[in-house]
Amino acid sequence: MFNPEEINELIKRLEIAYPEPLCALDYKKDYELLFAARLAAQCTDARVNTVTPTLFGRYPTLEAIASADISDVEEIVHSCGFYRTKSRDIVMAAGLLLSDFGGKVPDTMEELLRLPGVGRKTANLMLGDIHKKPAVVVDTHCIRLSNRIGLVSTKDPVKIENELRAILPGEKSSDFCHRLVLHGRAVCTARKPACPICCIRELCDTGKSFSPSLTGNQP
């Protein structure tokens, strides 16, 4: 169990290591982040960033996306995988944003979850990055690192979200999750955590158990 002082130190160290906790998805409008996040499901952010310029270039407004031929959208986003479902969700969500939300991405969890293809992870991303509200984005990096660090002991995304909400300052939670992504890509990778160079090693359960004299002892 982490006490408030340890949580604050953990946050501080990650803030120093990653001063700009920006979302890796490129976007200019609120709905562009929403649709980019939908494309990113089971796809890399880098791949999505190569596709969205074409998508938003061909359909530059929400109205244009809502009236788009789904087969044309499928062709554009094909390389992102699950392209049929993703294309349908994007076009339908654009229509719902126009009909029910005045063309704006809603700012409550309940309303966001009404949009096709939007789950809690994407909803939290929108709440944090677009609306600057307390949010906990539980992606694969968050699941892996929060368990390795010892903040949680579950792989269930909803449980992780609730447990992190309980211990993280609301105003820090969204950026904390972005920093976990950056740390997960740079240091605490899925294959093997690089404990010797980790900025939070002394605070992390995995880091504390690391011994330079042993091999293969990282989860």
N, C-alpha and C positions, 0 to 999 in steps of 0.2 A: 504494500500500500504506500503510495506516494503522499507525502504531506505537502501543504501549500508552498512551503519554501522550496522543496525539491521540484515541484511543478514549475514555479517561477524561474528557477535556475535552468531547467530543461528548455523552457521557452526562450530564455535569454541567450543561451548558447546557440540555439538554432537560428535566432534572429541575427546573431553576429556572423554565423557561417553563411546564411542565405538572406542578405538584407532586402532582396527584392522578390518576395514570394508571389510571383505572377503565375497565372494560369498558363499552361503550355499551349492552349488552343488559341489560335488567332481569330479575332473578331473586331468589328467596329460598332455593331448595333446589338442591343440586348438579345433580340431573337436569333442573331447569328451565333451567339454563344450557346443558346439553347439547342439549335440544330447541329452545331458542331459537336456538342456533348452527346447527342443521339448517335451521330456517326461514329463517335469514339468508342462506343460499346464493343468490346472484343476486337478493337483495332487500335493501332498506335496513334498518338496525337500527331506525330510527324506525318503519317499518311493522310490523316484528316486535313492537315494544313496544306497539303498539296492539292486536295480536292475542292475545298470550300471556295477558293478564289474563282474557279470555273462556275461552281453552283451559284454563288452570289453575284457573279458577273453576268450570267445569263438571266438570272431572276433577281434584280436589284432591289425589289420592294417586297414587303410582306404580301401585298395583294398579288404580285406576280407569282410568288411561290404557291399561294393558295389556289391559283387557277392553273398551275403548271400541269403538263401531261406527266403523269406518274412514270410512264415508261421512259420519258426523257430524263427525269431525275434519276431513275435507276441506272441509266447509261453513264451518267456523270459520276455517281457514287459507287459504282460497281466494285471498285477495288477496296472499298471499306468493309466488304463482307456483309452478309445478311441484307443485301441492298434492296430487296423487294419490301421487306418489312420496314426498314429504315426510311425508304422513300415514301411509302404510304403514311407513316407516322408524321414525317415532316410536312407533307402537303396538308394532311388533316389537322395537324396542330396549328399551322398557319391560318387555316380557316377558322378554327376555334378562337384563336387570339383575336381575330378581327370581329367575329360575331359576339363573343362573350366578354372580351377584356379590352375593348377599345384599341386594339392593335399594340398593347403593351404586355410584356411578360409580367404575370401577377406576382405579388410579393408575399403570399402566404403559402405554407406547405400544402394546405388543403386544396387551394385553387391550382397550384402547380401540378399536383398529382392527377388532376382532371385531364391534363394534356396527354394525348397519345404518345406512348413510348417514354414517358417521364416517370422515373422512380425516385426514391428518396435521395440517392446520390446526386442525380442531376438537379433535383429540386433544391438541395442544400447548396450546390454550386451556384445556382441562380440567386438564392437568398444572400449568400455571402459576397459574391463578386459583383452582382448587379445592384442589389438593394442594400448592401453593407449591413446586413443583419447577422446576428450570431448564427453560425452554421458549422456543421461537422460533416465534411465530405468523406465518406468511407469508401475508398477505392482499394485496389489490391495492395498498394504501398502502405496505406493506412492500416489495413488489416495485418500485414506482415510486421511492420515496425511497432505498432502499438502492443502487439503480443511479445515481440522480442525485447522491447524496452521493459515490459512488465506493467504497462498501464492497464491492460485488460488480459483476460485469459479465456477468450472465446473467439471463434471465427465468424460468429453471427453478426452481419453488418448492423442490424437494428440495435442489438445489444451493445455493440461497440459504440455506435452513435450516442446512445443514452448514457453509457458509462463515461465517455469522454466529455459530454456536455456537463456532467456532474462535477468534473474536476478541472476543466479548463475555464479561464475567464472568458465570458461571452465575446468580448471585444477582440480577443486574441484567437479564438477557435478556428475561424476560417483560414487565417494566414498560417496557423500552426499546421493545419492539414496540407496546405500547399508546400510548406517546408518539409513535411514528411515525404512528400513525393520527390522533392529535389534531393533530399538526403537518401532516399531509397534508390534513386537512380545513380547517385554519385558515389555513395559509400556503403550503405546497407542493402546491397543488391539481393535479389531473390536467390541467386546461386550461392553466395557466401558473403557474410558481413565482413567488412574490412575494419575490424575492431581496433587494430593498432593506430589507425589514423582518424578514428571517430571522435568528434568534438563532444559527444555526450557519453563517452565510454564509462566514466565513473558513476554516472547516474542510471545506467542501463543494466538490466539483469543479465543480458547476454554479454555485455562488455565487462561486467564485473567478474564473470566466470571465465573470461578468456585468459589463456595462459600461452605466452609466446613459445614455451617449451613443448607444447602439445599441438598436435595437428588433428584436424577433423573433429574438433569439439564445438564447432559452431552449428547451430540449427539451420 
